[in-house]
Amino acid sequence: MAEVKPKLLLHSCCAGCAAYVIKLLSKNYAVTSYFFNPNIQPKEEYQKRKKELKKYCQKVKISFIEADYELAKWQELTKGFEFEPEKGKRCLICYAMRLEKTAEYAQKNSYEYFATTLSVSPHKLADRINQFGLKIAELYKVKFYQADFKKNDGFKKACQISRQENFYRQDYCGCVYSQRKT
């Protein structure tokens, strides 16, 4: 009899970050990739990242879900924080928005866990992501998979998979403000 794995909804920002995390989590969870990234601009960039991730999910036979592109809501929430540095207040708002939407979907669709690929990036604050995840998990009554995926060479492994898969790789997180050079 086949083992029944707990369902985990994985907030995924792009194939480059998600592939390693999917590989790692799929050992113990039935993973679904959840693409909710209203921070990614311009729309063409959003489409490239979505297409690449969806293609990878099909290859490894996991489900892919795209949430609504809530750019106006993201812009409203981050208004006034446009000139914050990377890892500043704007990023914290963005983490919380994306994690909450993921938890909400997980709750409504009977997932036992939710997680995010964000912590695989050296440009993201894993401790803050995990704090938000745990707090949001309490609100939505869904377990949060707490991790710093960049540890144990996670970022390096993600980059290796990206090269092997010939993924499109972006040079910014997706937020137009992160493209600014200070």
N, C-alpha and C positions, 0 to 999 in steps of 0.2 A: 504494500500500500504506500502510495506517495505521501511524503511529508507535506503537511499544510503549513506554509510559512505565513507569519503575520503580514498583513497588508501595510505598506509604507508609502506615503505620498511624498515624493522628493521634489521640492522646489528646485528647478534647474535654470541656470542663467544662460548656459551655452554648452555645446557639445564638448568643448575643450575642458571645461571644469567638471562636467557631469560624467563623462565616460569612466574616469577612475572611481568616482564615488558610486556609480551604478554597479561597477564590477565588484567593488568591496561589499556593498550592502546586499547585493543579489544572492550572496552566499547564505544569508539568514532571513531575508525578507522577500516578499513579493512586491517588487518596486514598480511604481508608476511615476513617470516623469511629468511634472507639472510646470508648465511654462507660463509664469506670471511675472512680467518684467516691464512695467509701464515707464521705467526710467530709461529704457533703451531708445536712443534717438540717433539719427533720423529714422523714419519708418523703414527705409531700405535696410538699415543696419539691423533693425528688429527682425525683418523678414529673413535676412541672411542667417542670423543666429537660430531662428526658429526652424528654418529649413534644414540646417545642418544637424540640429539636435533630433528633429523628427526622423530624419534619415537614419541616424545612429540607433535610435530606439527601435526602429523597424528591423535593423540588422541584428540587434541583440534580443529581439522579440520581447520587448517590454512595452506597456501601454504608454501613450503620449497624450497629454491633455493640454490644450491651450486655453488659458483664461482670457477674459476680455482685456483689451489694451486700454488701460485707464490712465492715459497720459495727462488729461486735464486734472484728474484728482491728484496725481503725483505732483504736478506743477503747483497746485494749490497748497499741498502739504509742505512742499519744500520752498515755497515763496519766502524770500527774505534770507535764505541760506545759500544763495547762488555762488557766493564768493568764499564759502567755507572750504577749507582744505580737504583733500582726500582723507577719509577716516574721521571727518568732523561731524557736526550735528546733522547736516544734510544726509550723510550716509546712514546715521542712526535712524533717522526718520524713514529712510528707504528700506532698511532691513526690517523694521517693525511692520511697515505696510505690507511687504511681500510675505513675511512670515504669518501675519494675521490672516491674510487672504488664503494662504495655503492651509492653515489650521481650520479655517471656516469650511473650506471645501472638504477637507479630510473628515471633519465631524459629520457633515451632511451626507457623505458617501461611505460611511462605515469603515474608514481606515483606522487602524489601531495606533499608527504612528505617523508623524510627519518629520521631515528633515529638510536641510538645505545644502546645496553645493557651495554656498558663498564662502565657507571657511577654508576651502581649498586654496583660495587666493592669498598671497602674501600681502595684498593691499586691503584686506578686510580684517576686522577685529573679531576674532573667533569668540573671545570671552563675552563681548557685548551681544553678538549673535546668539550665543547660548543663553545668556540672561533673558533676552527677549523671548526666545523660543520656549524656555521653561515657564515664564510668566503667561505667555499666550496659551500654552498647553493647559494651564489651570483654568483659564477662561473658557476654553472650548472642550475641555474634558477629553483630550486626545494626547497621547504620550509624544513627547518630543525626543528625537534621537539626538542627543548632545554629542558634538564632536568638534575637533579641530583637524579637519581632513588634510591640512598641509603638513602636519607632523608625520614623522616616520617616512620622510621623503615623498609625502603625498603630492605636493605640487610638482616635484620632479617626475613622479610617475604619471601624473596627469599630462605633463608636457611630452613625455615619451609616447603615450597613447595617441596624443594629438598628432605627433609626427608620423607614427605608424598608420594612422587612419587618414592622414593628409587633410585634417580639419582646417576649415577657415579659422584663422586666429586674428582676433581684434587686438588693438593696442590701447584700449581704454575700457572701463567697466561698462560703458553703455550710456551713462549720464553725460549729456553735453557739457556740463560744468566740469567734469573730470578731465576733459580734453584741454582745459586751460593750463597753460604753463605759467607757474608763479615765479 
